[in-house]
Amino acid sequence: MRIMPVLLLLCIACGAQTKNAAPRKTAKNTPFADAALDAYDSIRFLDDNATAPDVGFQPRQIEAEKNLATVEHKVKTDEDRRQFEVLKTWMSMISWYRDFRAPSHTTDVDVVKREIGFEMARLYCSIEAKSIFNASELNDKNKKALETHSCAADAKMALQNVGAQVE
């Protein structure tokens, strides 16, 4: 019979710990989180239209750049900084991909390799951003890719192939 009060006390203590832990876990920089989600959505839309003509692409790019600039001003924590860097790198890879697209019917292997490098960096950046901002959309193939690739590493490799420096 004495076991019941002890169990009740343990359950109450566990509930109190859970209640105390929950706000810490969900307490995040909400102005950053909201702005970052807006930037993620606009960059994702931009990425979906990376091969669009300049006329259709530029307004989307301006919107994504504005959202990214807003996010930059709301970075407060190391985690915010990490998330911002993924978004910023992804945005850069989209721009670089457009700058280094291979002309149609090219036979220049180096040009094609550069385009593929930026295409792959874009892909891995989009997967990493999805893991941060919309993890429910990740499939097993995406999760496996995250184990061996990162946005920053693939971006650096793509940029090295064109002799550029990572900012």
Residue frames as a rotation matrix with the C-alpha (Angstrom) as fourth column:
MET 1
0.562 0.827 0.000 0.00
0.827 -0.562 0.000 0.00
0.000 0.000 -1.000 0.00
ARG 2
0.388 -0.479 -0.787 2.91
0.181 -0.798 0.575 2.39
-0.904 -0.366 -0.223 0.61
ILE 3
-0.542 -0.604 0.585 4.00
0.662 0.123 0.740 1.87
-0.519 0.788 0.333 -2.99
MET 4
0.248 0.746 0.618 1.02
0.959 -0.281 -0.046 3.82
0.139 0.603 -0.785 -4.36
PRO 5
0.885 0.083 -0.458 1.96
0.204 -0.954 0.220 7.17
-0.418 -0.288 -0.861 -2.76
VAL 6
-0.095 -0.986 -0.138 5.56
0.064 -0.144 0.987 6.76
-0.993 0.085 0.076 -3.93
LEU 7
-0.459 -0.009 0.888 4.40
0.848 0.293 0.441 6.01
-0.264 0.956 -0.126 -7.50
LEU 8
0.630 0.754 0.187 2.03
0.776 -0.621 -0.111 8.95
0.032 0.215 -0.976 -7.39
LEU 9
0.633 -0.482 -0.606 4.83
0.001 -0.782 0.623 11.19
-0.774 -0.395 -0.495 -6.19
LEU 10
-0.448 -0.826 0.342 7.14
0.325 0.206 0.923 9.90
-0.833 0.525 0.176 -8.98
CYS 11
-0.096 0.500 0.861 4.46
0.995 0.055 0.079 10.50
-0.008 0.864 -0.503 -11.60
ILE 12
0.883 0.404 -0.241 3.93
0.425 -0.904 0.043 14.04
-0.200 -0.140 -0.970 -10.37
ALA 13
0.231 -0.888 -0.398 7.69
-0.065 -0.423 0.904 14.66
-0.971 -0.183 -0.155 -10.39
CYS 14
-0.527 -0.397 0.752 7.99
0.659 0.367 0.656 13.26
-0.536 0.841 0.068 -13.93
GLY 15
0.373 0.758 0.534 5.12
0.923 -0.363 -0.129 15.46
0.096 0.541 -0.835 -15.06
ALA 16
0.829 -0.113 -0.548 6.76
0.117 -0.923 0.368 18.50
-0.548 -0.369 -0.751 -13.50
GLN 17
-0.232 -0.973 -0.008 10.05
0.104 -0.033 0.994 17.72
-0.967 0.230 0.109 -15.24
THR 18
-0.343 0.185 0.921 8.28
0.920 0.266 0.289 17.25
-0.192 0.946 -0.262 -18.57
LYS 19
0.735 0.669 0.107 6.43
0.678 -0.726 -0.113 20.53
0.002 0.155 -0.988 -18.16
ASN 20
0.586 -0.588 -0.557 9.65
-0.089 -0.730 0.677 22.33
-0.806 -0.347 -0.480 -17.25
ALA 21
-0.424 -0.811 0.403 11.58
0.305 0.291 0.907 20.74
-0.852 0.508 0.124 -20.12
ALA 22
0.140 0.566 0.812 8.96
0.951 0.152 -0.270 21.43
-0.277 0.810 -0.517 -22.77
PRO 23
0.943 0.231 -0.238 9.23
0.164 -0.949 -0.271 25.22
-0.288 0.217 -0.933 -22.75
ARG 24
0.149 -0.963 -0.226 13.03
-0.340 -0.265 0.903 25.03
-0.929 -0.057 -0.366 -22.94
LYS 25
-0.424 -0.307 0.852 12.82
0.556 0.654 0.512 22.79
-0.715 0.691 -0.107 -25.97
THR 26
0.214 0.618 0.756 10.27
0.977 -0.157 -0.148 24.89
0.027 0.770 -0.637 -27.82
ALA 27
0.723 -0.012 -0.691 11.63
0.185 -0.960 0.210 28.22
-0.666 -0.280 -0.692 -26.65
LYS 28
-0.137 -0.760 0.635 13.32
0.956 0.067 0.286 29.40
-0.260 0.646 0.717 -29.79
ASN 29
-0.727 -0.198 -0.658 13.99
0.060 -0.972 0.227 32.68
-0.684 0.125 0.718 -31.39
THR 30
0.041 0.863 0.504 10.51
0.693 0.339 -0.636 32.96
-0.719 0.376 -0.584 -32.94
PRO 31
0.617 0.143 -0.774 11.20
-0.375 -0.811 -0.449 36.16
-0.692 0.567 -0.447 -34.92
PHE 32
-0.463 -0.830 -0.312 14.13
-0.762 0.192 0.619 34.31
-0.453 0.524 -0.721 -36.49
ALA 33
-0.683 0.203 0.701 12.13
0.244 0.969 -0.042 31.10
-0.688 0.143 -0.712 -36.96
ASP 34
0.414 0.910 -0.008 9.26
0.361 -0.172 -0.917 32.91
-0.836 0.377 -0.399 -38.68
ALA 35
0.489 -0.307 -0.817 11.56
-0.702 -0.694 -0.159 34.90
-0.518 0.651 -0.555 -40.96
ALA 36
-0.616 -0.779 0.122 13.69
-0.588 0.557 0.587 31.82
-0.525 0.290 -0.800 -41.73
LEU 37
-0.311 0.596 0.741 10.61
0.469 0.774 -0.425 29.85
-0.827 0.215 -0.520 -42.72
ASP 38
0.732 0.538 -0.419 9.56
-0.039 -0.580 -0.813 32.66
-0.681 0.612 -0.403 -45.08
ALA 39
0.063 -0.808 -0.586 13.07
-0.911 -0.286 0.297 32.67
-0.408 0.515 -0.754 -46.57
TYR 40
-0.671 -0.280 0.686 13.02
-0.122 0.955 0.270 28.88
-0.731 0.098 -0.675 -46.88
ASP 41
0.225 0.863 0.453 9.72
0.483 0.304 -0.821 29.00
-0.846 0.404 -0.348 -48.77
SER 42
0.792 0.084 -0.604 10.88
-0.379 -0.709 -0.595 31.73
-0.478 0.700 -0.530 -51.15
ILE 43
-0.253 -0.942 -0.222 14.24
-0.871 0.121 0.475 30.04
-0.421 0.314 -0.851 -51.80
ARG 44
-0.480 0.162 0.862 12.53
0.174 0.981 -0.087 26.70
-0.860 0.108 -0.499 -52.36
PHE 45
0.644 0.763 0.066 10.24
0.292 -0.165 -0.942 28.36
-0.708 0.626 -0.328 -54.89
LEU 46
0.492 -0.578 -0.651 13.28
-0.786 -0.617 -0.045 29.99
-0.376 0.534 -0.757 -56.49
ASP 47
-0.548 -0.731 0.407 15.08
-0.523 0.679 0.515 26.64
-0.653 0.069 -0.754 -56.65
ASP 48
-0.006 0.649 0.760 12.05
0.421 0.691 -0.587 25.06
-0.907 0.317 -0.278 -58.30
ASN 49
0.916 0.391 0.087 12.36
0.267 -0.436 -0.859 27.73
-0.298 0.811 -0.504 -61.02
ALA 50
0.197 -0.947 -0.252 16.16
0.014 -0.255 0.967 27.75
-0.980 -0.194 -0.037 -61.34
THR 51
-0.605 -0.436 0.667 15.96
0.618 0.271 0.738 27.03
-0.502 0.858 0.106 -65.06
ALA 52
0.515 0.856 0.044 13.31
0.736 -0.416 -0.534 29.69
-0.439 0.308 -0.844 -65.76
PRO 53
0.101 -0.442 0.892 14.16
0.742 -0.563 -0.363 32.59
0.662 0.698 0.271 -68.05
ASP 54
-0.815 -0.545 -0.197 15.54
0.540 -0.591 -0.600 35.72
0.211 -0.595 0.776 -66.36
VAL 55
-0.575 0.652 0.495 12.25
-0.374 -0.747 0.550 37.58
0.728 0.131 0.673 -66.80
GLY 56
0.507 0.822 -0.259 10.39
-0.173 0.392 0.904 35.10
0.844 -0.413 0.341 -64.61
PHE 57
0.222 -0.527 -0.821 13.29
0.783 0.597 -0.171 34.36
0.581 -0.605 0.545 -62.30
GLN 58
-0.622 -0.661 0.420 14.43
0.336 -0.710 -0.619 37.84
0.708 -0.244 0.663 -61.25
PRO 59
0.006 0.649 0.761 11.30
-0.637 -0.584 0.503 38.90
0.771 -0.488 0.410 -59.32
ARG 60
0.867 0.271 -0.417 11.45
0.072 0.762 0.644 35.64
0.492 -0.588 0.642 -57.37
GLN 61
0.020 -0.953 -0.301 15.15
0.794 0.199 -0.575 36.16
0.608 -0.228 0.761 -56.74
ILE 62
-0.501 -0.155 0.852 14.56
-0.178 -0.945 -0.276 39.68
0.847 -0.289 0.446 -55.40
GLU 63
0.521 0.773 0.364 11.89
-0.588 0.016 0.809 38.38
0.619 -0.635 0.462 -53.03
ALA 64
0.756 -0.296 -0.584 14.15
0.490 0.848 0.204 35.56
0.435 -0.440 0.785 -51.80
GLU 65
-0.320 -0.931 0.175 17.05
0.591 -0.341 -0.731 37.99
0.740 -0.130 0.660 -51.29
LYS 66
-0.189 0.346 0.919 14.81
-0.550 -0.813 0.192 40.32
0.813 -0.469 0.344 -49.27
ASN 67
0.839 0.543 -0.042 13.64
-0.301 0.527 0.794 37.44
0.454 -0.653 0.606 -47.10
LEU 68
0.425 -0.774 -0.470 17.22
0.742 0.595 -0.309 36.27
0.519 -0.217 0.827 -46.61
ALA 69
-0.489 -0.582 0.650 18.31
0.145 -0.789 -0.597 39.78
0.860 -0.198 0.470 -45.60
THR 70
0.294 0.692 0.660 15.47
-0.672 -0.341 0.657 39.91
0.680 -0.636 0.365 -43.07
VAL 71
0.887 0.003 -0.462 16.59
0.231 0.863 0.449 36.60
0.400 -0.504 0.765 -41.60
GLU 72
-0.024 -0.999 -0.035 20.19
0.631 0.012 -0.775 37.79
0.775 -0.041 0.630 -41.33
HIS 73
-0.401 -0.098 0.911 19.12
-0.378 -0.888 -0.261 40.67
0.835 -0.449 0.319 -39.08
LYS 74
0.529 0.708 0.468 17.29
-0.748 0.129 0.651 38.28
0.400 -0.694 0.598 -36.74
VAL 75
0.315 -0.512 -0.799 20.14
0.266 0.856 -0.444 35.82
0.911 -0.072 0.406 -36.13
LYS 76
0.560 -0.078 0.825 20.82
-0.732 -0.514 0.448 35.63
0.389 -0.854 -0.345 -32.38
THR 77
0.579 -0.277 0.767 22.05
-0.471 0.654 0.592 32.13
-0.665 -0.704 0.249 -31.52
ASP 78
-0.562 -0.827 0.001 24.59
-0.559 0.380 0.737 29.67
-0.610 0.413 -0.676 -32.92
GLU 79
-0.413 0.502 0.760 21.73
0.567 0.795 -0.217 27.49
-0.712 0.341 -0.613 -34.17
ASP 80
0.691 0.618 -0.376 20.18
0.141 -0.625 -0.768 30.51
-0.709 0.477 -0.519 -35.92
ARG 81
0.124 -0.760 -0.638 23.57
-0.780 -0.472 0.411 31.16
-0.613 0.446 -0.652 -37.52
ARG 82
-0.732 -0.387 0.561 23.86
-0.068 0.860 0.505 27.55
-0.678 0.332 -0.656 -38.71
GLN 83
0.056 0.856 0.514 20.38
0.708 0.329 -0.624 27.62
-0.704 0.399 -0.588 -40.22
PHE 84
0.692 0.153 -0.705 21.02
-0.223 -0.885 -0.410 30.98
-0.687 0.441 -0.578 -41.84
GLU 85
-0.314 -0.909 -0.274 24.25
-0.663 0.003 0.749 29.69
-0.680 0.417 -0.603 -43.40
VAL 86
-0.556 0.200 0.807 22.37
0.482 0.868 0.116 26.77
-0.677 0.453 -0.579 -44.98
LEU 87
0.550 0.834 0.042 19.81
0.563 -0.333 -0.756 29.16
-0.617 0.439 -0.653 -46.47
LYS 88
0.514 -0.433 -0.741 22.50
-0.516 -0.846 0.136 31.59
-0.685 0.312 -0.658 -47.65
THR 89
-0.590 -0.786 0.185 24.59
-0.369 0.466 0.804 28.83
-0.719 0.406 -0.565 -49.23
TRP 90
-0.214 0.613 0.761 21.56
0.706 0.635 -0.313 27.31
-0.675 0.470 -0.569 -50.93
MET 91
0.773 0.502 -0.388 20.67
0.169 -0.752 -0.637 30.72
-0.611 0.427 -0.666 -52.38
SER 92
0.095 -0.839 -0.536 24.26
-0.712 -0.434 0.552 31.15
-0.695 0.330 -0.639 -53.60
MET 93
-0.661 -0.356 0.661 24.26
0.086 0.838 0.538 27.74
-0.746 0.412 -0.523 -55.25
ILE 94
0.352 0.837 0.420 21.09
0.684 0.077 -0.726 28.61
-0.639 0.542 -0.545 -57.16
SER 95
0.780 -0.096 -0.618 22.72
-0.328 -0.904 -0.274 31.80
-0.532 0.417 -0.737 -58.46
TRP 96
-0.270 -0.960 -0.078 26.00
-0.668 0.129 0.733 30.07
-0.693 0.250 -0.676 -59.31
TYR 97
-0.308 0.243 0.920 24.11
0.478 0.875 -0.071 27.27
-0.822 0.418 -0.386 -61.04
ARG 98
0.756 0.650 0.069 22.40
0.417 -0.398 -0.817 29.83
-0.504 0.647 -0.572 -63.26
ASP 99
0.552 -0.620 -0.558 25.71
-0.651 -0.738 0.177 31.58
-0.522 0.266 -0.811 -63.95
PHE 100
-0.490 -0.872 0.010 27.47
-0.729 0.416 0.543 28.36
-0.478 0.259 -0.840 -64.92
ARG 101
0.476 0.696 0.537 24.79
-0.160 0.669 -0.725 26.53
-0.865 0.259 0.431 -66.88
ALA 102
-0.606 -0.675 0.421 26.18
0.251 0.339 0.906 24.70
-0.754 0.655 -0.036 -69.85
PRO 103
-0.373 0.466 -0.802 24.99
-0.854 -0.511 0.100 25.93
-0.364 0.722 0.589 -73.24
SER 104
0.634 0.678 0.371 22.69
-0.421 0.706 -0.570 23.55
-0.648 0.205 0.733 -75.05
HIS 105
0.982 -0.169 0.085 24.45
0.178 0.670 -0.721 20.82
0.065 0.723 0.687 -76.99
THR 106
0.479 -0.871 0.107 27.87
-0.877 -0.480 0.015 21.64
0.038 -0.101 -0.994 -75.56
THR 107
0.763 -0.319 -0.562 30.65
0.143 0.931 -0.335 19.12
0.630 0.176 0.757 -75.89
ASP 108
-0.181 -0.828 0.530 32.88
-0.466 -0.402 -0.788 20.80
0.866 -0.390 -0.313 -73.30
VAL 109
0.104 0.192 -0.976 33.18
0.530 0.820 0.218 18.24
0.842 -0.540 -0.016 -70.51
ASP 110
-0.788 -0.474 -0.393 34.52
0.580 -0.358 -0.732 20.75
0.207 -0.804 0.557 -67.96
VAL 111
-0.756 0.581 0.301 31.55
-0.543 -0.814 0.207 23.04
0.365 -0.007 0.931 -68.48
VAL 112
0.179 0.843 -0.507 29.14
-0.283 0.538 0.794 20.15
0.942 0.001 0.335 -67.98
LYS 113
-0.185 -0.330 -0.926 31.01
0.738 0.576 -0.353 19.02
0.649 -0.748 0.136 -64.85
ARG 114
-0.982 -0.161 0.099 30.75
0.073 -0.804 -0.589 22.53
0.175 -0.572 0.802 -63.38
GLU 115
-0.330 0.935 0.127 27.02
-0.729 -0.338 0.595 22.62
0.599 0.104 0.794 -64.01
ILE 116
0.268 0.402 -0.875 26.59
0.160 0.877 0.452 19.19
0.950 -0.261 0.171 -62.44
GLY 117
-0.619 -0.585 -0.524 28.64
0.630 0.029 -0.776 20.30
0.469 -0.811 0.350 -59.41
PHE 118
-0.915 0.320 0.247 26.37
-0.391 -0.855 -0.340 23.27
0.103 -0.407 0.908 -58.79
GLU 119
-0.021 0.935 -0.354 23.28
-0.587 0.275 0.762 21.16
0.809 0.224 0.543 -59.48
MET 120
0.042 -0.023 -0.999 24.39
0.525 0.851 0.002 18.63
0.850 -0.524 0.048 -56.85
ALA 121
-0.903 -0.375 -0.211 25.28
0.383 -0.477 -0.791 21.36
0.196 -0.795 0.574 -54.35
ARG 122
-0.576 0.781 0.241 21.83
-0.708 -0.624 0.330 22.89
0.408 0.020 0.913 -54.88
LEU 123
0.178 0.667 -0.723 20.26
-0.183 0.745 0.642 19.51
0.967 0.018 0.255 -54.29
TYR 124
-0.238 -0.335 -0.912 22.14
0.754 0.528 -0.391 18.82
0.612 -0.780 0.127 -51.06
CYS 125
-0.991 -0.063 0.122 21.48
-0.015 -0.835 -0.551 22.34
0.136 -0.547 0.826 -49.79
SER 126
-0.269 0.962 0.053 17.77
-0.729 -0.240 0.641 21.91
0.629 0.134 0.765 -50.47
ILE 127
0.212 0.301 -0.930 17.76
0.266 0.898 0.351 18.57
0.940 -0.322 0.110 -48.63
GLU 128
-0.639 -0.515 -0.571 19.60
0.687 -0.049 -0.725 20.06
0.346 -0.856 0.385 -45.65
ALA 129
-0.873 0.392 0.289 17.23
-0.437 -0.893 -0.108 23.05
0.215 -0.220 0.951 -45.56
LYS 130
0.049 0.925 -0.376 14.28
-0.473 0.353 0.807 20.67
0.880 0.138 0.455 -45.77
SER 131
-0.104 -0.149 -0.983 15.68
0.631 0.754 -0.181 18.72
0.769 -0.640 0.015 -42.81
ILE 132
-0.930 -0.273 -0.244 15.72
0.363 -0.595 -0.717 21.95
0.051 -0.755 0.653 -40.79
PHE 133
-0.818 0.562 -0.125 12.50
-0.536 -0.823 -0.189 23.63
-0.209 -0.088 0.974 -41.87
ASN 134
0.250 0.935 -0.253 10.26
-0.968 0.246 -0.049 20.81
0.017 0.257 0.966 -43.07
ALA 135
-0.667 -0.675 0.317 11.62
-0.705 0.708 0.024 17.52
-0.240 -0.207 -0.948 -41.77
SER 136
0.010 0.748 0.663 8.31
-0.238 0.646 -0.725 15.74
-0.971 -0.151 0.184 -42.33
GLU 137
0.776 0.277 -0.567 8.98
-0.581 -0.038 -0.813 15.92
-0.247 0.960 0.132 -46.10
LEU 138
-0.252 -0.956 -0.150 12.26
-0.960 0.227 0.166 13.99
-0.125 0.185 -0.975 -45.86
ASN 139
0.849 0.426 -0.312 12.19
-0.470 0.879 -0.079 10.51
0.241 0.214 0.947 -47.30
ASP 140
0.798 -0.545 0.260 14.67
0.215 0.658 0.722 7.72
-0.564 -0.520 0.642 -46.61
LYS 141
0.413 -0.650 0.638 16.76
0.869 0.071 -0.490 8.63
0.273 0.757 0.594 -49.66
ASN 142
0.526 -0.172 0.833 17.07
-0.106 -0.985 -0.136 12.24
0.844 -0.017 -0.537 -48.39
LYS 143
0.886 -0.176 0.430 18.04
-0.437 -0.005 0.899 11.07
-0.156 -0.984 -0.082 -44.92
LYS 144
0.646 -0.675 0.356 20.69
0.649 0.731 0.208 8.78
-0.401 0.097 0.911 -46.40
ALA 145
0.395 -0.488 0.779 22.08
0.609 -0.495 -0.619 11.66
0.688 0.719 0.102 -48.49
LEU 146
0.729 -0.069 0.681 22.42
-0.422 -0.828 0.369 13.82
0.538 -0.556 -0.633 -45.37
GLU 147
0.898 -0.413 0.152 24.61
0.117 0.558 0.821 11.15
-0.424 -0.720 0.550 -43.78
THR 148
0.195 -0.872 0.449 27.29
0.882 0.356 0.310 11.55
-0.430 0.336 0.838 -46.45
HIS 149
-0.305 -0.254 0.918 26.81
0.744 -0.665 0.063 15.07
0.594 0.702 0.392 -47.82
SER 150
-0.006 0.356 -0.935 26.42
0.751 -0.615 -0.239 18.57
-0.660 -0.704 -0.263 -46.47
CYS 151
0.875 0.426 0.231 25.41
0.477 -0.676 -0.561 21.81
-0.083 0.602 -0.795 -48.09
ALA 152
0.736 -0.616 -0.280 28.61
-0.472 -0.764 0.440 23.61
-0.486 -0.192 -0.853 -47.09
ALA 153
-0.131 -0.846 0.516 30.98
-0.066 0.527 0.847 20.83
-0.989 0.077 -0.125 -48.22
ASP 154
0.055 0.204 0.978 29.31
0.887 0.440 -0.142 20.32
-0.459 0.874 -0.156 -51.59
ALA 155
0.965 0.263 -0.006 29.11
0.240 -0.889 -0.390 24.07
-0.108 0.375 -0.921 -52.18
LYS 156
0.427 -0.885 -0.189 32.81
-0.494 -0.403 0.771 24.44
-0.758 -0.236 -0.609 -51.40
MET 157
-0.273 -0.520 0.809 33.66
0.369 0.720 0.588 21.63
-0.889 0.459 -0.004 -53.80
ALA 158
0.474 0.524 0.708 31.51
0.857 -0.087 -0.509 23.15
-0.205 0.847 -0.490 -56.57
LEU 159
0.970 -0.115 -0.215 33.11
-0.126 -0.991 -0.041 26.55
-0.208 0.067 -0.976 -56.07
GLN 160
0.117 -0.984 0.135 36.62
-0.268 0.100 0.958 25.08
-0.956 -0.148 -0.252 -56.08
ASN 161
-0.010 -0.066 0.998 35.88
0.769 0.638 0.050 23.59
-0.640 0.767 0.045 -59.47
VAL 162
0.698 0.241 0.674 35.43
0.647 -0.616 -0.450 27.11
0.307 0.750 -0.586 -60.87
GLY 163
-0.311 -0.947 0.077 38.35
0.769 -0.298 -0.566 28.54
0.559 -0.117 0.821 -58.91
ALA 164
0.158 0.438 0.885 36.14
-0.198 -0.864 0.463 30.69
0.967 -0.248 -0.050 -56.68
GLN 165
-0.907 -0.420 -0.023 36.42
-0.020 0.097 -0.995 31.24
0.421 -0.902 -0.096 -52.96
VAL 166
0.002 0.892 -0.452 33.66
0.794 0.274 0.544 30.37
0.608 -0.360 -0.707 -50.51
GLU 167
-0.189 -0.009 0.982 32.48
-0.236 -0.970 -0.054 33.50
0.953 -0.242 0.182 -48.74
